[in-house]
Each structure stands twice: as C-alpha cells, then as structure tokens.
Amino acid sequence: MDYYKAGEERFGKITSRIYSVSAKLFLRKIYSYVIEDVITHRPSSVLDIGCGEGYILLNLANRLPKAKLYGIDPSIYMIKSARKETAKLHGFGPIFEQGSSRDIPFKRHFDFISSSMSFHHWKDRDKSIPYILRHLNPGGIFSIYEYNRDAMTGLFRLMSQHSVASSDFMNINHRGFCKTIKTSGKFIKISFVDEKKDRQRVPSKFD
Ligand SMILES: C[S@@+](CC[C@H](N)C(=O)[O-])C[C@H]1O[C@@H](n2cnc3c(N)ncnc32)[C@H](O)[C@@H]1O
C-alpha cells in the first residue's frame, strides 16, 4: 500500500538516509525543544506522526520509560531504520508502523500526539487534523512543531517551503479543542488541546 498521497515528497531509500544524517547534524536544537515539550505533559502514551527514523521517540523511550510510544511514517525506509534502532531496546522501545496523517494503524487513543517537521509535507491537512484529534484521549494534546516562516531571515528564507506560519492556522479550528500557537526563536508550535479534561502540566519552554 502507498501511504503517500500524490504531491507529497517521498522519502525513499537514499533520501531517508540523507535526511537522517543531516538531521542528526543540524536539527538537534529543534529535537531537544520537542522532546522537552512532550515531557512536560507527562503523557502515558505518545503517537508521533511522520516520525521519520524515530529520533524523537527513541529519545523519549529513555526519558519516559513507562509511556507507550508509537511512531508512524509513510516511508517504509524510515520505518525499517526506526525498527532497527528500537530492536536494540529489547522490547522496551517504541512501536513503529507504516501510516500517515490519514491512516493511523493503531486501535487505541493517545494522551499526546506529536508531529515534528512533517506537517508542511501533508496534503489533505483539513481532513487530517480532525481525523487525528479523534485519536486523542480526553484532555489529550496534538502538537505540531515546525520552523516558523515568519522568523526566517537571510538564506534561511530559501527553506520557507519547509516551514509554516501562524497565518496558515488562522482558519483551522475544531469545536471542543483549544488551539494555541507559540513561537520560540525559529520554531513554532501549534497545539490542539481537548477541553474535556485539563491534564495537570508544568510550563514548557514554549510557554
Ligand atoms: C522532514 S521529515 C521529519 C521526520 C521526523 N519527524 C523528524 O523530526 O526528523 C518529514 C517526514 O514526514 C513524513 N510524511 C510526509 N507526508 C506525510 C503524511 N501525510 N503523514 C505523515 N507523515 C508524512 C515523511 O515520510 C518524512 O519521514
């Protein structure tokens, strides 16, 4: 089955490897923001959509040892590589499956759903967000982490198609969910919080 939709950038065998090597070199700062932010919510289950090679979840496995961690990505090459790493954790690592913003293959709900640097690739965003929100537990949170287009200057502007701006989310609202948009340096976080139950939490670097 092809989990990508026409028009979405495909991460094949070679592009997945290239991304992974350059991500580990250049994306440490945003990874650390995402990881610290997820941890502040103390979720007992996390789904990462567009997880790539699973860097965020594999780190969360150490930081949230009791949490159930799941990752999905349309790229079989990303998933195979993530599985290779999780196998080293001998059954205590995250579970990785092929999937997408339109296909969540797990029959369960999650306290926290994250997506880092993936949303800007998605087609069908309008349908994907309500579909994803239906997979949250009461009080759950869906957070999108991206580079902030409004904060890009100089040569960084060349990367603007790999970023989002707060205006992209102006008209995206869902009843029963509180939307917040926070920026931190070059990063932006867009969250949808299920208002059914306020989970106890501590402030994060994005607050
Ligand atoms: C730039 S990589 C980011 C990977 C990882 N989240 C990270 O932070 O390093 C974008 C990822 O999004 C995935 N992707 C693209 N379209 C997607 C979609 N519609 N749903 C879920 N993931 C998607 C790609 O296969 C790719 O692995």
Ligand as a Chemical Component Dictionary entry (heavy atoms), coordinates in Angstrom:
data_LIG
# 
_chem_comp.id                   LIG 
_chem_comp.type                 NON-POLYMER 
_chem_comp.pdbx_formal_charge   0 
_chem_comp.three_letter_code    LIG 
# 
loop_
_chem_comp_atom.comp_id 
_chem_comp_atom.atom_id 
_chem_comp_atom.alt_atom_id 
_chem_comp_atom.type_symbol 
_chem_comp_atom.charge 
_chem_comp_atom.model_Cartn_x 
_chem_comp_atom.model_Cartn_y 
_chem_comp_atom.model_Cartn_z 
_chem_comp_atom.pdbx_ordinal 
LIG C1  C1  C 0  11.392 16.172 7.292  1  
LIG S1  S1  S 1  10.936 14.553 7.762  2  
LIG C2  C2  C 0  10.741 14.720 9.526  3  
LIG C3  C3  C 0  10.971 13.415 10.236 4  
LIG C4  C4  C 0  10.930 13.496 11.755 5  
LIG N1  N1  N 0  9.628  13.856 12.247 6  
LIG C5  C5  C 0  11.952 14.463 12.282 7  
LIG O1  O1  O 0  11.565 15.389 13.015 8  
LIG O2  O2  O -1 13.126 14.301 11.976 9  
LIG C6  C6  C 0  9.250  14.522 7.231  10 
LIG C7  C7  C 0  8.605  13.162 7.415  11 
LIG O3  O3  O 0  7.195  13.296 7.212  12 
LIG C8  C8  C 0  6.756  12.163 6.502  13 
LIG N2  N2  N 0  5.460  12.471 5.834  14 
LIG C9  C9  C 0  5.249  13.042 4.646  15 
LIG N3  N3  N 0  3.923  13.135 4.395  16 
LIG C10 C10 C 0  3.294  12.620 5.485  17 
LIG C11 C11 C 0  1.936  12.450 5.847  18 
LIG N4  N4  N 0  0.931  12.828 5.065  19 
LIG N5  N5  N 0  1.655  11.882 7.039  20 
LIG C12 C12 C 0  2.656  11.517 7.875  21 
LIG N6  N6  N 0  3.960  11.654 7.585  22 
LIG C13 C13 C 0  4.274  12.214 6.409  23 
LIG C14 C14 C 0  7.900  11.824 5.563  24 
LIG O4  O4  O 0  7.857  10.494 5.091  25 
LIG C15 C15 C 0  9.105  12.118 6.426  26 
LIG O5  O5  O 0  9.571  10.986 7.108  27 
# 
loop_
_chem_comp_bond.comp_id 
_chem_comp_bond.atom_id_1 
_chem_comp_bond.atom_id_2 
_chem_comp_bond.value_order 
_chem_comp_bond.pdbx_ordinal 
LIG C1  S1  SING 1  
LIG S1  C2  SING 2  
LIG S1  C6  SING 3  
LIG C2  C3  SING 4  
LIG C3  C4  SING 5  
LIG C4  N1  SING 6  
LIG C4  C5  SING 7  
LIG C5  O1  DOUB 8  
LIG C5  O2  SING 9  
LIG C6  C7  SING 10 
LIG C7  O3  SING 11 
LIG C7  C15 SING 12 
LIG O3  C8  SING 13 
LIG C8  N2  SING 14 
LIG C8  C14 SING 15 
LIG N2  C9  SING 16 
LIG N2  C13 SING 17 
LIG C9  N3  DOUB 18 
LIG N3  C10 SING 19 
LIG C10 C11 SING 20 
LIG C10 C13 DOUB 21 
LIG C11 N4  SING 22 
LIG C11 N5  DOUB 23 
LIG N5  C12 SING 24 
LIG C12 N6  DOUB 25 
LIG N6  C13 SING 26 
LIG C14 O4  SING 27 
LIG C14 C15 SING 28 
LIG C15 O5  SING 29 
# 
